[in-house]
Amino acid sequence: MEIRTYWPINLLNVEKNIDSQQEFHLDRWLWNKGDLINSISEKKIMYLHFINWKKTILENQITYDDKINSFFISYNKIHFEEHIFIEIFINKIKNIFFGYWIKEKRRIIFNKICSFYKKISFFRRLYYHE
């Protein structure tokens, strides 16, 4: 007997150019009865890379009395209750200035500047020392 695993659509984040970087989104991911759902696009994904969040997740709620069907995953905790609108709005503003992709762009630009400076320094040393 052959056993197969099948997903009706490709749920791997990287292959669809969807990344699971958390940014500062609150209530972004919803675990609901075994499915992990992006609360913005309402699309199901297969997994999240929690290693990317090791500096920001500060709290996780794991105690419950009744059987749980769903919980939220935010950049700073795993929780049962949704955040209020103003908290979500403030965190969206944070992403504009300090989000993961903004920091990544700054890092790339900084590395390009450093590389350019090293090339100039190298040629300057060659020119003045020969």
Order of alpha helices (4+ residues) and beta strands (2+ residues): beta-beta-beta-beta-beta-beta-alpha-alpha
